[in-house]
């Protein structure tokens, strides 16, 4: 088991050297080829968290990507933010979205970060989901 509590898989990303990075609503994990699981962050304090109540609990991690120099960028949907987790497992907010937008996925291309955002991602579809892409 990767985490206690609401730990369903919400994101996957391939990393260098055959590693797999996994998110759940509450944590970010690295899985090595030999099956070793390392917790990179679990229930971290997200600086400037503009909490959007999530059925899965904060920070509501979803999509993620891993850079060549191994920092992990993760959409913290429940906090309306994107965080970066370094090799030393430090969690730093690198983007904050304004209401009603929430990051739900990220992609790295060289040194550029692309962020997919949805409006009201934790509401029912009738609430009027819209998308936008930020660079």
Residue pairs with C-beta under 8 A, 6 or more apart in sequence:
1 7
2 22
2 24
2 27
2 29
2 37
2 39
3 24
3 26
3 27
3 29
3 39
3 42
5 26
5 57
6 24
6 25
6 26
6 56
6 57
7 24
7 25
7 26
7 27
8 24
8 25
8 56
9 22
9 23
9 24
10 23
10 24
10 25
10 56
10 61
10 62
10 63
11 21
11 22
11 23
11 61
11 62
11 63
11 64
11 74
11 75
11 105
12 20
12 21
12 22
12 23
12 64
13 20
13 21
13 64
13 65
13 66
13 72
14 20
14 21
14 66
15 21
15 30
15 66
15 70
15 72
16 66
16 68
16 70
17 33
18 32
18 33
19 30
19 31
19 32
19 33
19 66
20 30
20 31
21 28
21 29
21 30
21 31
21 40
21 64
21 66
21 72
22 28
22 29
22 30
22 31
23 29
23 61
23 62
23 63
23 64
23 74
24 61
25 54
25 56
25 57
25 59
25 60
25 61
25 78
26 42
26 43
26 56
26 57
26 58
26 59
26 61
27 39
27 40
27 41
27 42
27 43
27 61
28 39
28 40
28 41
28 42
28 61
28 64
28 72
28 74
28 85
29 37
29 38
29 39
29 40
30 37
30 38
30 40
31 37
31 38
32 38
40 72
40 85
40 89
41 74
41 83
41 85
41 89
41 91
43 58
43 59
44 59
44 83
44 91
45 91
46 58
46 59
46 76
46 79
46 81
46 83
46 91
46 93
47 92
47 93
48 79
48 81
48 93
48 96
49 58
49 59
49 76
49 78
49 79
49 80
49 81
50 79
50 80
50 81
50 96
50 99
51 58
51 78
51 79
52 60
52 77
52 78
52 79
52 80
52 99
52 102
52 121
52 122
53 78
53 122
54 60
54 77
54 78
54 122
55 122
56 78
57 78
58 76
58 78
58 79
59 76
59 77
59 78
59 79
59 81
59 83
60 76
60 77
60 78
60 79
60 122
61 74
61 75
61 76
61 77
62 74
62 75
62 77
62 103
62 104
62 105
63 74
63 75
63 103
63 104
63 105
63 106
63 116
64 72
64 73
64 74
64 75
64 106
65 72
65 73
65 106
65 107
65 108
66 72
66 73
66 108
67 73
67 108
70 87
71 84
71 85
71 86
71 87
72 84
72 85
73 82
73 83
73 84
73 94
73 106
73 108
73 113
74 82
74 83
74 84
74 85
74 106
75 82
75 102
75 103
75 104
75 105
75 106
75 115
75 116
76 82
76 83
76 103
77 102
77 103
77 104
77 121
77 122
78 102
78 122
80 96
80 97
80 98
80 99
80 101
80 102
80 103
81 93
81 95
81 96
81 97
81 103
82 93
82 94
82 95
82 103
82 106
82 113
82 115
83 91
83 92
83 93
83 94
84 91
84 92
84 94
85 91
85 92
86 92
94 113
95 103
95 113
95 115
95 134
97 103
97 115
97 117
97 134
100 119
100 120
101 117
101 118
101 119
101 132
102 117
102 118
102 119
102 120
102 121
102 122
103 115
103 116
103 117
104 116
104 117
104 118
104 121
105 115
105 116
106 113
106 114
106 115
106 116
107 113
107 114
107 116
108 114
112 135
113 135
114 133
114 134
114 135
115 133
115 134
115 135
116 131
116 132
116 133
117 131
117 132
117 133
117 134
118 129
118 130
118 131
119 127
119 128
119 129
119 130
119 131
120 127
120 128
120 129
121 129
123 129
